[in-house]
Amino acid sequence: MANSMSNRLMSKKLVRHDLFSEIGEFLDSIPASMKRVAIEEYKKFLHLKLVMEDTEIPSILSPSTLVDSVWHAHMLRPSAYNNFCQSLFGKIIDHDMAGSQSSDDEKLKR
């Protein structure tokens, strides 16, 4: 029971991870006042993908535009992204580029 509960809750390590210092300066498309919030939402989204076992392509869940912007910036630093995923999730969480070409209706379903 405790194990399934811990899978549903974000780990303390993920919550405390200072991703802002790693990629905050690369989030040019996000207003400064929103960068920290966007990064926290991104961490929550990746955690949700892990819990839902949606870590490979094709994916089920699609990020919001804001979260997707953070995700792209993070992936543009491949070593940092790979280390982050391996350290916090034990695996790389794949980004399904085809999802960005889905219709708005399809994105809402995901």
All heavy atoms as an XYZ file, in Angstrom:
879
protein
N       0.823     -1.201      0.000
C       0.000      0.000      0.000
C       0.860      1.255      0.000
O       0.627      2.160     -0.757
C      -0.943     -0.028      1.213
C      -1.849      1.160      1.262
S      -3.069      1.053     -0.046
C      -4.269      2.162      0.546
N       1.859      1.297      0.857
C       2.732      2.474      0.911
C       3.462      2.672     -0.405
O       3.685      3.798     -0.835
C       3.739      2.328      2.042
N       3.810      1.578     -1.069
C       4.509      1.680     -2.334
C       3.634      2.305     -3.415
O       4.072      3.166     -4.164
C       5.000      0.300     -2.775
C       6.242      0.383     -3.602
O       6.818      1.447     -3.742
N       6.645     -0.738     -4.141
N       2.364      1.904     -3.514
C       1.476      2.480     -4.515
C       1.186      3.943     -4.197
O       1.043      4.760     -5.097
C       0.183      1.688     -4.630
O      -0.561      1.777     -3.438
N       1.121      4.283     -2.918
C       0.903      5.675     -2.540
C       2.091      6.521     -2.951
O       1.931      7.615     -3.485
C       0.661      5.793     -1.034
C       0.394      7.202     -0.599
S      -1.063      7.876     -1.391
C      -2.063      8.124      0.029
N       3.303      6.016     -2.749
C       4.491      6.789     -3.119
C       4.590      6.959     -4.623
O       5.140      7.944     -5.099
C       5.760      6.134     -2.568
O       5.957      4.870     -3.156
N       4.051      6.002     -5.387
C       4.045      6.136     -6.836
C       3.111      7.248     -7.286
O       3.309      7.835     -8.342
C       3.632      4.820     -7.502
C       4.714      3.779     -7.422
O       5.880      4.092     -7.228
N       4.316      2.533     -7.553
N       2.083      7.522     -6.492
C       1.113      8.550     -6.865
C       1.566      9.949     -6.449
O       1.168     10.923     -7.059
C      -0.233      8.243     -6.245
C      -0.867      7.034     -6.856
C      -2.264      6.837     -6.355
N      -2.695      5.509     -6.744
C      -3.376      4.696     -5.984
N      -3.735      5.061     -4.777
N      -3.724      3.515     -6.407
N       2.362     10.027     -5.402
C       2.828     11.315     -4.911
C       4.186     11.648     -5.529
O       5.018     10.771     -5.690
C       2.959     11.292     -3.389
C       1.682     11.003     -2.611
C       1.999     10.866     -1.135
C       0.654     12.076     -2.847
N       4.379     12.898     -5.853
C       5.686     13.291     -6.365
C       6.724     13.069     -5.277
O       6.495     13.395     -4.117
C       5.677     14.761     -6.784
C       5.032     14.991     -8.123
S       4.964     16.724     -8.671
C       6.540     17.374     -8.347
N       7.850     12.526     -5.661
C       8.911     12.285     -4.687
C       9.451     13.610     -4.155
O       9.417     14.630     -4.840
C      10.041     11.481     -5.330
O      10.753     12.288     -6.247
N       9.946     13.559     -2.938
C      10.563     14.757     -2.357
C      11.730     15.210     -3.218
O      11.979     16.401     -3.368
C      11.030     14.475     -0.932
C       9.908     14.354      0.056
C      10.428     14.095      1.449
C       9.276     13.900      2.402
N       9.731     13.615      3.759
N      12.433     14.237     -3.788
C      13.577     14.560     -4.642
C      13.129     15.372     -5.863
O      13.779     16.350     -6.231
C      14.256     13.262     -5.078
C      15.566     13.453     -5.778
C      16.241     12.114     -6.028
C      17.556     12.291     -6.734
N      18.207     11.006     -7.010
N      12.003     15.009     -6.461
C      11.481     15.747     -7.611
C      10.985     17.123     -7.182
O      11.272     18.124     -7.834
C      10.360     14.963     -8.295
C       9.668     15.651     -9.478
C      10.675     16.021    -10.567
C       8.577     14.758    -10.041
N      10.243     17.172     -6.083
C       9.714     18.450     -5.599
C      10.855     19.419     -5.308
O      10.801     20.594     -5.670
C       8.842     18.240     -4.342
C       8.491     19.559     -3.682
C       7.589     17.450     -4.689
N      11.920     18.919     -4.697
C      13.037     19.785     -4.285
C      14.042     20.063     -5.395
O      14.893     20.938     -5.239
C      13.764     19.138     -3.104
C      12.914     19.118     -1.865
C      13.645     18.481     -0.719
N      12.796     18.456      0.464
C      12.925     17.618      1.450
N      13.893     16.716      1.425
N      12.112     17.651      2.472
N      13.963     19.324     -6.488
C      14.944     19.494     -7.565
C      14.853     20.910     -8.147
O      13.790     21.338     -8.587
C      14.717     18.457     -8.666
C      15.771     18.476     -9.712
N      16.946     17.783     -9.583
C      15.847     19.138    -10.887
C      17.693     18.001    -10.650
N      17.042     18.827    -11.451
N      15.966     21.626     -8.146
C      15.994     23.012     -8.627
C      16.208     23.046    -10.141
O      17.287     23.357    -10.621
C      17.091     23.795     -7.906
C      17.092     25.264     -8.286
O      16.128     25.731     -8.930
O      18.078     25.946     -7.958
N      15.166     22.719    -10.852
C      15.231     22.720    -12.309
C      15.350     24.136    -12.859
O      15.922     24.346    -13.926
C      13.990     22.018    -12.868
C      14.013     21.599    -14.318
C      15.228     20.755    -14.639
C      12.741     20.838    -14.651
N      14.854     25.104    -12.098
C      14.939     26.502    -12.544
C      16.390     26.911    -12.791
O      16.698     27.576    -13.773
C      14.289     27.438    -11.534
C      14.267     28.864    -11.983
C      13.304     29.312    -12.865
C      15.229     29.762    -11.539
C      13.296     30.636    -13.305
C      15.223     31.084    -11.962
C      14.259     31.522    -12.849
N      17.294     26.500    -11.914
C      18.700     26.886    -12.090
C      19.318     26.207    -13.307
O      20.273     26.718    -13.875
C      19.516     26.572    -10.833
O      19.591     25.184    -10.622
N      18.761     25.069    -13.720
C      19.286     24.352    -14.886
C      18.785     24.919    -16.204
O      19.537     24.989    -17.169
C      18.898     22.871    -14.824
C      19.591     22.090    -13.741
C      19.151     20.641    -13.724
O      18.880     20.065    -14.801
O      19.070     20.083    -12.619
N      17.494     25.269    -16.262
C      16.936     25.666    -17.556
C      16.185     26.997    -17.565
O      15.754     27.443    -18.619
C      16.017     24.565    -18.127
C      14.808     24.323    -17.223
C      16.794     23.290    -18.392
C      13.740     23.441    -17.839
N      16.037     27.632    -16.417
C      15.271     28.877    -16.341
C      15.713     29.937    -17.330
O      14.887     30.615    -17.943
N      17.012     30.054    -17.522
C      17.521     31.086    -18.433
C      17.233     30.779    -19.906
O      17.352     31.655    -20.759
C      19.030     31.260    -18.237
C      19.847     30.048    -18.654
C      21.322     30.211    -18.362
O      21.990     30.978    -19.067
O      21.786     29.558    -17.398
N      16.824     29.545    -20.209
C      16.563     29.152    -21.587
C      15.080     29.214    -21.955
O      14.699     28.841    -23.062
C      17.096     27.729    -21.843
C      18.557     27.594    -21.526
C      18.965     26.907    -20.400
C      19.516     28.187    -22.335
C      20.312     26.790    -20.083
C      20.867     28.082    -22.037
C      21.264     27.378    -20.910
N      14.267     29.688    -21.055
C      12.823     29.752    -21.291
C      12.423     31.122    -21.830
O      11.588     31.822    -21.268
C      12.066     29.425    -19.996
C      12.368     28.069    -19.375
C      11.629     27.904    -18.058
C      12.026     26.942    -20.336
N      12.999     31.496    -22.939
C      12.784     32.818    -23.522
C      11.336     33.092    -23.921
O      10.896     34.238    -23.912
C      13.669     33.004    -24.759
C      15.147     32.927    -24.432
O      15.518     33.244    -23.287
O      15.930     32.541    -25.318
N      10.600     32.045    -24.285
C       9.229     32.242    -24.747
C       8.231     32.397    -23.598
O       7.058     32.657    -23.828
C       8.803     31.065    -25.636
O       8.758     29.871    -24.869
N       8.710     32.250    -22.375
C       7.826     32.328    -21.207
C       8.138     33.601    -20.422
O       9.298     33.874    -20.125
C       8.019     31.081    -20.310
C       7.673     29.813    -21.100
C       7.180     31.184    -19.047
C       7.978     28.524    -20.368
N       7.105     34.393    -20.084
C       7.342     35.604    -19.297
C       8.056     35.265    -17.984
O       7.786     34.225    -17.372
C       5.941     36.143    -19.016
C       5.058     35.517    -20.046
C       5.680     34.197    -20.385
N       8.951     36.131    -17.559
C       9.747     35.902    -16.346
C       8.871     35.565    -15.145
O       9.215     34.700    -14.340
C      10.618     37.125    -16.050
N       7.724     36.220    -15.052
C       6.831     36.003    -13.910
C       6.193     34.614    -13.916
O       5.682     34.166    -12.897
C       5.728     37.062    -13.896
O       4.934     36.947    -15.064
N       6.259     33.909    -15.049
C       5.630     32.591    -15.177
C       6.628     31.436    -15.212
O       6.225     30.271    -15.171
C       4.800     32.544    -16.466
C       3.561     33.399    -16.450
S       2.345     32.791    -15.251
C       1.999     31.169    -15.891
N       7.913     31.722    -15.269
C       8.905     30.664    -15.461
C       8.900     29.626    -14.343
O       8.902     28.430    -14.602
C      10.299     31.252    -15.629
C      10.492     31.926    -16.974
C      11.893     32.459    -17.143
C      12.019     33.154    -18.488
N      13.381     33.624    -18.730
N       8.887     30.055    -13.113
C       8.913     29.097    -11.988
C       7.640     28.252    -11.961
O       7.695     27.038    -11.721
C       9.126     29.806    -10.664
C      10.545     30.337    -10.517
C      10.823     30.857     -9.112
N      12.117     31.484     -9.051
C      13.264     30.848     -8.829
N      13.260     29.543     -8.651
N      14.405     31.508     -8.788
N       6.511     28.872    -12.207
C       5.236     28.142    -12.253
C       5.266     27.130    -13.395
O       4.858     25.974    -13.220
C       4.045     29.120    -12.427
C       2.754     28.383    -12.715
C       3.899     30.009    -11.203
N       5.755     27.541    -14.545
C       5.818     26.648    -15.707
C       6.700     25.432    -15.408
O       6.353     24.305    -15.768
C       6.334     27.408    -16.921
N       7.809     25.657    -14.747
C       8.717     24.555    -14.407
C       8.043     23.592    -13.425
O       8.161     22.374    -13.558
C      10.054     25.095    -13.868
C      10.862     25.693    -15.025
C      10.845     24.002    -13.156
C      12.101     26.445    -14.610
N       7.332     24.116    -12.454
C       6.629     23.242    -11.505
C       5.543     22.427    -12.200
O       5.360     21.243    -11.911
C       6.053     24.050    -10.341
C       7.115     24.627     -9.424
C       8.122     23.583     -8.934
O       7.701     22.519     -8.430
O       9.336     23.829     -9.061
N       4.828     23.052    -13.122
C       3.799     22.330    -13.879
C       4.430     21.258    -14.758
O       3.878     20.161    -14.910
C       2.965     23.302    -14.728
C       2.111     24.229    -13.908
C       1.150     23.497    -12.976
O       0.463     22.551    -13.429
O       1.090     23.855    -11.783
N       5.574     21.541    -15.313
C       6.327     20.570    -16.118
C       6.725     19.360    -15.274
O       6.538     18.210    -15.682
C       7.555     21.279    -16.692
C       8.610     20.383    -17.290
C       8.352     19.627    -18.421
C       9.886     20.319    -16.728
C       9.344     18.823    -18.987
C      10.871     19.527    -17.279
C      10.594     18.779    -18.409
O      11.575     17.990    -18.963
N       7.226     19.598    -14.081
C       7.599     18.497    -13.189
C       6.377     17.641    -12.852
O       6.448     16.407    -12.855
C       8.268     19.037    -11.923
C       9.667     19.580    -12.192
C      10.320     20.396    -11.112
C      10.149     20.110     -9.708
N      10.926     20.955     -8.795
N       5.250     18.284    -12.593
C       4.014     17.549    -12.301
C       3.578     16.721    -13.502
O       3.124     15.582    -13.357
C       2.889     18.512    -11.904
C       3.094     19.183    -10.568
C       1.995     20.205    -10.333
C       2.248     21.028     -9.107
N       1.227     22.083     -8.943
N       3.705     17.298    -14.687
C       3.303     16.590    -15.898
C       4.168     15.355    -16.122
O       3.650     14.269    -16.417
C       3.373     17.525    -17.114
C       3.003     16.840    -18.401
C       1.681     16.526    -18.674
C       3.975     16.493    -19.326
C       1.334     15.868    -19.851
C       3.638     15.842    -20.503
C       2.311     15.534    -20.770
N       5.469     15.488    -15.984
C       6.337     14.323    -16.163
C       6.037     13.252    -15.119
O       6.040     12.057    -15.425
C       7.811     14.719    -16.119
C       8.326     15.531    -17.305
C       9.824     15.752    -17.174
C       8.002     14.875    -18.634
N       5.766     13.678    -13.895
C       5.391     12.716    -12.855
C       4.102     11.989    -13.248
O       3.996     10.762    -13.104
C       5.222     13.420    -11.511
C       4.692     12.517    -10.447
N       5.465     11.555     -9.837
C       3.457     12.411     -9.908
C       4.725     10.888     -8.963
N       3.512     11.394     -8.983
N       3.128     12.719    -13.750
C       1.870     12.117    -14.188
C       2.119     11.105    -15.304
O       1.551     10.016    -15.305
C       0.896     13.197    -14.656
C      -0.445     12.702    -15.197
C      -1.218     11.943    -14.119
C      -1.255     13.870    -15.727
N       2.988     11.444    -16.248
C       3.309     10.509    -17.324
C       3.919      9.233    -16.766
O       3.597      8.134    -17.230
C       4.236     11.162    -18.350
C       3.490     12.193    -19.204
C       4.281     12.714    -20.346
C       4.567     11.758    -21.442
N       3.433     11.373    -22.293
N       4.763      9.366    -15.760
C       5.375      8.191    -15.141
C       4.313      7.338    -14.448
O       4.255      6.121    -14.637
C       6.452      8.623    -14.142
C       7.193      7.478    -13.466
C       8.139      6.810    -14.459
C       7.957      7.980    -12.263
N       3.458      7.962    -13.654
C       2.409      7.249    -12.929
C       1.451      6.549    -13.898
O       1.027      5.419    -13.658
C       1.636      8.212    -11.995
C       0.389      7.562    -11.427
C       2.543      8.692    -10.875
N       1.156      7.204    -15.010
C       0.235      6.646    -16.000
C       0.934      5.652    -16.938
O       0.310      5.119    -17.840
C      -0.395      7.778    -16.824
C      -1.265      8.725    -16.020
S      -2.703      7.937    -15.279
C      -3.592      7.442    -16.736
N       2.235      5.443    -16.693
C       3.045      4.557    -17.542
C       2.974      4.985    -19.000
O       2.876      4.163    -19.914
C       2.635      3.101    -17.352
C       2.861      2.630    -15.928
C       2.472      1.186    -15.689
O       2.062      0.487    -16.645
O       2.593      0.752    -14.525
N       3.028      6.286    -19.209
C       2.971      6.888    -20.537
C       4.328      7.527    -20.843
O       4.441      8.737    -21.007
C       1.850      7.943    -20.570
C       1.653      8.561    -21.940
O       1.912      7.876    -22.950
O       1.246      9.740    -21.995
N       5.358      6.686    -20.880
C       6.722      7.211    -21.018
C       7.339      6.932    -22.381
O       8.464      7.333    -22.632
C       7.629      6.612    -19.932
O       7.629      5.195    -20.044
C       7.165      7.033    -18.540
N       6.616      6.244    -23.241
C       7.142      5.901    -24.556
C       6.209      6.403    -25.647
O       5.064      6.767    -25.390
C       7.332      4.382    -24.667
C       8.347      3.856    -23.657
C       8.475      2.348    -23.678
O       7.824      1.683    -24.519
O       9.236      1.820    -22.844
N       6.698      6.394    -26.862
C       5.920      6.825    -28.022
C       5.231      5.605    -28.607
O       5.859      4.558    -28.714
C       6.859      7.489    -29.044
C       7.455      8.757    -28.427
C       6.136      7.808    -30.339
C       8.537      9.394    -29.240
N       3.970      5.694    -29.028
C       3.112      6.876    -29.008
C       2.610      7.168    -27.590
O       2.430      6.258    -26.791
C       1.952      6.498    -29.927
C       1.865      5.016    -29.835
C       3.279      4.533    -29.595
N       2.388      8.430    -27.334
C       1.968      8.824    -25.991
C       0.463      9.030    -25.927
O      -0.201      9.222    -26.942
C       2.699     10.086    -25.549
O       2.319     11.175    -26.342
N      -0.025      8.999    -24.713
C      -1.450      9.207    -24.456
C      -1.682     10.659    -24.026
O      -2.559     11.341    -24.528
C      -1.942      8.259    -23.344
C      -1.758      6.817    -23.786
C      -3.390      8.550    -22.984
C      -1.872      5.812    -22.657
N      -0.856     11.132    -23.097
C      -1.017     12.475    -22.535
C      -0.248     13.511    -23.341
O       0.870     13.256    -23.776
C      -0.517     12.493    -21.090
C      -1.197     11.523    -20.128
C      -0.460     11.501    -18.803
C      -2.648     11.889    -19.945
N      -0.851     14.681    -23.506
C      -0.196     15.798    -24.176
C      -0.048     16.955    -23.194
O      -0.985     17.242    -22.445
C      -1.015     16.285    -25.372
O      -1.021     15.334    -26.388
N       1.094     17.627    -23.231
C       1.290     18.761    -22.318
C       0.583     20.015    -22.817
O       0.297     20.151    -24.006
C       2.807     18.961    -22.354
C       3.190     18.523    -23.738
C       2.273     17.369    -24.055
N       0.346     20.926    -21.895
C      -0.146     22.249    -22.290
C       0.963     22.943    -23.073
O       2.123     22.516    -23.062
C      -0.485     23.071    -21.045
O       0.715     23.371    -20.334
N       0.635     24.017    -23.737
C       1.627     24.779    -24.499
C       2.742     25.263    -23.583
O       3.921     25.199    -23.944
C       0.959     25.970    -25.216
O      -0.077     25.456    -26.058
C       1.946     26.747    -26.047
N       2.384     25.720    -22.400
C       3.368     26.217    -21.439
C       4.324     25.096    -21.012
O       5.553     25.261    -21.041
C       2.651     26.800    -20.223
C       3.492     27.543    -19.198
C       4.098     28.791    -19.817
C       2.636     27.905    -18.004
N       3.776     23.959    -20.645
C       4.591     22.819    -20.228
C       5.450     22.334    -21.394
O       6.625     22.004    -21.219
C       3.698     21.688    -19.658
C       4.473     20.387    -19.517
C       3.103     22.112    -18.321
N       4.884     22.311    -22.581
C       5.632     21.863    -23.755
C       6.829     22.773    -24.022
O       7.898     22.301    -24.408
C       4.718     21.799    -24.977
C       5.258     20.891    -26.063
O       5.790     19.803    -25.738
O       5.140     21.259    -27.245
N       6.684     24.061    -23.789
C       7.801     24.995    -23.968
C       8.946     24.659    -23.021
O      10.119     24.685    -23.410
C       7.347     26.436    -23.722
O       6.424     26.832    -24.699
N       8.609     24.333    -21.780
C       9.636     23.953    -20.807
C      10.281     22.641    -21.226
O      11.506     22.498    -21.193
C       9.043     23.837    -19.385
C      10.106     23.367    -18.393
C       8.444     25.160    -18.932
N       9.465     21.697    -21.637
C       9.967     20.381    -22.041
C      10.959     20.510    -23.196
O      12.031     19.933    -23.191
C       8.800     19.480    -22.423
C       9.070     18.007    -22.374
C      10.259     17.377    -22.150
C       8.107     16.977    -22.547
N      10.084     16.009    -22.181
C       8.771     15.742    -22.423
C       6.739     16.974    -22.797
C       8.115     14.519    -22.552
C       6.087     15.752    -22.918
C       6.772     14.546    -22.790
N      10.616     21.319    -24.196
C      11.516     21.516    -25.339
C      12.833     22.150    -24.903
O      13.906     21.721    -25.344
C      10.831     22.361    -26.414
C       9.874     21.586    -27.242
N      10.051     21.343    -28.571
C       8.710     20.968    -26.898
C       9.049     20.614    -29.028
N       8.219     20.377    -28.036
N      12.760     23.152    -24.047
C      13.986     23.790    -23.549
C      14.844     22.784    -22.789
O      16.074     22.772    -22.937
C      13.635     24.984    -22.665
N      14.213     21.931    -22.008
C      14.947     20.939    -21.233
C      15.615     19.918    -22.163
O      16.784     19.564    -21.976
C      13.998     20.248    -20.263
C      14.680     19.600    -19.106
N      14.008     18.799    -18.222
C      15.969     19.614    -18.669
C      14.839     18.367    -17.295
N      16.043     18.844    -17.554
N      14.890     19.471    -23.170
C      15.447     18.483    -24.098
C      16.583     19.054    -24.948
O      17.404     18.292    -25.459
C      14.355     17.916    -24.997
C      13.415     16.991    -24.268
S      12.244     16.147    -25.356
C      11.456     17.521    -26.172
N      16.631     20.370    -25.091
C      17.729     20.994    -25.845
C      19.036     20.969    -25.063
O      20.077     21.372    -25.575
C      17.362     22.426    -26.250
C      16.335     22.503    -27.372
C      15.894     23.949    -27.592
C      16.885     21.908    -28.662
N      18.980     20.503    -23.845
C      20.164     20.240    -23.016
C      20.155     18.743    -22.723
O      19.787     18.312    -21.635
C      20.116     21.069    -21.732
C      20.018     22.577    -22.044
C      20.383     23.480    -20.913
N      21.770     23.254    -20.535
C      22.167     23.093    -19.270
N      21.305     23.138    -18.285
N      23.433     22.905    -18.991
N      20.500     17.924    -23.722
C      20.310     16.469    -23.628
C      20.945     15.816    -22.403
O      20.320     14.951    -21.785
C      20.937     15.918    -24.908
C      21.118     17.070    -25.807
C      21.089     18.315    -24.987
N      22.135     16.203    -22.041
C      22.768     15.595    -20.864
C      21.971     15.917    -19.606
O      21.734     15.036    -18.773
C      24.202     16.086    -20.698
O      24.994     15.612    -21.752
N      21.562     17.168    -19.463
C      20.779     17.573    -18.294
C      19.433     16.838    -18.274
O      18.999     16.369    -17.224
C      20.561     19.080    -18.291
N      18.783     16.737    -19.445
C      17.484     16.061    -19.518
C      17.624     14.582    -19.174
O      16.858     14.051    -18.364
C      16.852     16.227    -20.905
C      15.497     15.576    -21.000
C      14.407     16.107    -20.332
C      15.305     14.409    -21.736
C      13.152     15.508    -20.383
C      14.062     13.802    -21.801
C      12.996     14.355    -21.129
O      11.763     13.755    -21.176
N      18.606     13.930    -19.764
C      18.808     12.503    -19.506
C      19.139     12.248    -18.031
O      18.588     11.327    -17.421
C      19.904     11.937    -20.402
C      19.465     11.867    -21.852
O      18.282     11.923    -22.160
N      20.418     11.767    -22.751
N      20.023     13.062    -17.475
C      20.381     12.904    -16.061
C      19.173     13.129    -15.154
O      18.969     12.404    -14.183
C      21.520     13.846    -15.677
C      22.830     13.461    -16.311
O      23.043     12.321    -16.706
N      23.733     14.427    -16.429
N      18.394     14.155    -15.452
C      17.186     14.463    -14.689
C      16.230     13.272    -14.699
O      15.787     12.808    -13.649
C      16.519     15.703    -15.302
C      15.171     16.052    -14.731
C      15.064     16.767    -13.554
C      14.011     15.691    -15.399
C      13.817     17.110    -13.037
C      12.763     16.022    -14.892
C      12.664     16.736    -13.708
N      15.926     12.768    -15.887
C      14.977     11.658    -16.012
C      15.499     10.397    -15.328
O      14.761      9.751    -14.570
C      14.680     11.368    -17.479
S      13.593     12.573    -18.266
N      16.741     10.049    -15.580
C      17.299      8.833    -14.992
C      17.344      8.929    -13.468
O      17.002      7.986    -12.768
C      18.694      8.548    -15.551
C      18.701      8.084    -16.985
C      18.053      6.718    -17.195
O      17.862      5.935    -16.283
N      17.709      6.436    -18.444
N      17.752     10.087    -12.976
C      17.880     10.280    -11.537
C      16.529     10.275    -10.819
O      16.399      9.719     -9.734
C      18.605     11.599    -11.270
O      18.569     11.941     -9.915
N      15.537     10.895    -11.436
C      14.251     11.075    -10.754
C      13.193     10.046    -11.120
O      12.297      9.772    -10.329
C      13.728     12.485    -11.007
C      14.631     13.544    -10.370
C      14.432     14.897    -10.991
C      14.389     13.601     -8.881
N      13.280      9.482    -12.313
C      12.250      8.550    -12.763
C      12.788      7.150    -13.077
O      12.021      6.222    -13.276
C      11.536      9.092    -14.006
C      11.000     10.487    -13.841
C      11.419     11.511    -14.671
C      10.076     10.782    -12.850
C      10.926     12.806    -14.521
C       9.587     12.067    -12.693
C      10.009     13.077    -13.532
N      14.108      7.034    -13.186
C      14.701      5.739    -13.507
C      14.635      5.388    -14.970
O      14.992      4.292    -15.381
N      14.174      6.318    -15.781
C      14.072      6.111    -17.232
C      13.868      7.452    -17.918
O      13.497      8.435    -17.277
C      12.913      5.185    -17.587
C      11.554      5.737    -17.164
C      10.366      4.988    -17.731
C      10.261      3.604    -17.168
N       9.143      2.847    -17.714
N      14.104      7.468    -19.210
C      13.848      8.661    -20.017
C      12.358      8.694    -20.351
O      11.771      7.670    -20.698
C      14.670      8.632    -21.335
C      16.157      8.520    -21.039
C      14.355      9.844    -22.210
C      16.740      9.674    -20.268
N      11.755      9.858    -20.260
C      10.370     10.025    -20.675
C      10.396     10.622    -22.072
O      10.835     11.755    -22.271
C       9.587     10.909    -19.683
C       9.556     10.229    -18.315
C       8.183     11.186    -20.213
C       8.815     10.975    -17.244
N       9.958      9.813    -23.037
C       9.981     10.232    -24.440
C       8.948     11.311    -24.711
O       7.853     11.301    -24.154
C       9.701      9.041    -25.368
C      10.838      8.050    -25.416
O      12.001      8.467    -25.223
O      10.573      6.863    -25.660
N       9.308     12.203    -25.603
C       8.413     13.269    -26.050
C       7.907     12.895    -27.433
O       8.696     12.708    -28.355
C       9.176     14.599    -26.100
C       8.314     15.767    -26.448
N       7.727     15.931    -27.673
C       7.950     16.838    -25.716
C       7.047     17.057    -27.688
N       7.153     17.622    -26.499
N       6.603     12.776    -27.570
C       5.994     12.393    -28.841
C       5.732     13.641    -29.671
O       4.771     14.363    -29.445
C       4.689     11.634    -28.571
C       4.102     10.998    -29.812
O       4.585     11.277    -30.927
O       3.155     10.208    -29.656
N       6.601     13.891    -30.623
C       6.481     15.097    -31.449
C       5.211     15.083    -32.299
O       4.710     16.128    -32.678
C       7.711     15.241    -32.347
C       9.008     15.440    -31.570
S       9.008     16.899    -30.526
C       9.180     18.150    -31.774
N       4.686     13.917    -32.605
C       3.464     13.826    -33.407
C       2.275     14.447    -32.670
O       1.341     14.932    -33.300
C       3.168     12.376    -33.758
N       2.327     14.452    -31.352
C       1.230     15.012    -30.569
C       1.012     16.489    -30.837
O      -0.115     16.982    -30.767
N       2.066     17.212    -31.163
C       1.927     18.648    -31.418
C       1.181     18.925    -32.721
O       0.707     20.028    -32.941
C       3.303     19.320    -31.455
O       4.052     18.834    -32.546
N       1.062     17.920    -33.563
C       0.359     18.091    -34.832
C      -1.086     17.640    -34.755
O      -1.820     17.727    -35.729
C       1.095     17.345    -35.937
C       2.493     17.914    -36.131
C       3.212     17.314    -37.320
O       2.644     16.579    -38.083
N       4.466     17.670    -37.453
N      -1.502     17.177    -33.596
C      -2.896     16.754    -33.404
C      -3.812     17.958    -33.438
O      -3.404     19.092    -33.137
C      -3.052     16.061    -32.046
O      -2.265     14.906    -31.972
N      -5.052     17.708    -33.779
C      -6.048     18.790    -33.767
C      -6.292     19.233    -32.332
O      -5.998     18.502    -31.384
C      -7.359     18.299    -34.395
O      -7.985     17.371    -33.523
N      -6.856     20.413    -32.166
C      -7.167     20.912    -30.819
C      -8.132     19.967    -30.109
O      -8.019     19.750    -28.912
C      -7.746     22.324    -30.880
C      -6.691     23.368    -31.212
O      -5.497     23.070    -31.053
O      -7.072     24.467    -31.649
N      -9.097     19.407    -30.838
C     -10.052     18.471    -30.238
C      -9.329     17.235    -29.714
O      -9.609     16.750    -28.621
C     -11.112     18.038    -31.257
C     -12.130     19.138    -31.546
O     -12.240     20.072    -30.717
O     -12.813     19.052    -32.574
N      -8.383     16.718    -30.485
C      -7.630     15.541    -30.074
C      -6.781     15.859    -28.840
O      -6.681     15.057    -27.918
C      -6.728     15.040    -31.203
C      -5.975     13.784    -30.880
C      -6.843     12.570    -30.610
O      -7.955     12.487    -31.149
O      -6.405     11.706    -29.824
N      -6.167     17.048    -28.823
C      -5.361     17.446    -27.671
C      -6.220     17.533    -26.412
O      -5.767     17.176    -25.329
C      -4.667     18.788    -27.935
C      -3.539     18.703    -28.937
C      -2.948     20.067    -29.183
C      -1.901     20.026    -30.256
N      -1.356     21.347    -30.568
N      -7.443     18.023    -26.544
C      -8.330     18.133    -25.385
C      -8.693     16.763    -24.825
O      -8.859     16.603    -23.621
C      -9.603     18.893    -25.749
C      -9.449     20.404    -25.904
C     -10.734     21.031    -26.419
C      -9.036     21.038    -24.588
N      -8.787     15.760    -25.679
C      -9.093     14.397    -25.228
C      -7.938     13.840    -24.392
O      -8.154     13.058    -23.489
C      -9.326     13.479    -26.423
C     -10.606     13.755    -27.146
C     -10.731     12.847    -28.353
C     -11.912     13.242    -29.213
N     -11.966     12.461    -30.449
N      -6.709     14.234    -24.712
C      -5.548     13.743    -24.001
C      -5.286     14.623    -22.811
O      -4.686     14.323    -21.892
C      -4.326     13.698    -24.912
C      -4.493     12.634    -25.955
C      -3.249     12.437    -26.728
N      -3.369     13.286    -27.908
C      -2.355     13.711    -28.626
N      -1.163     13.411    -28.294
N      -2.532     14.445    -29.671
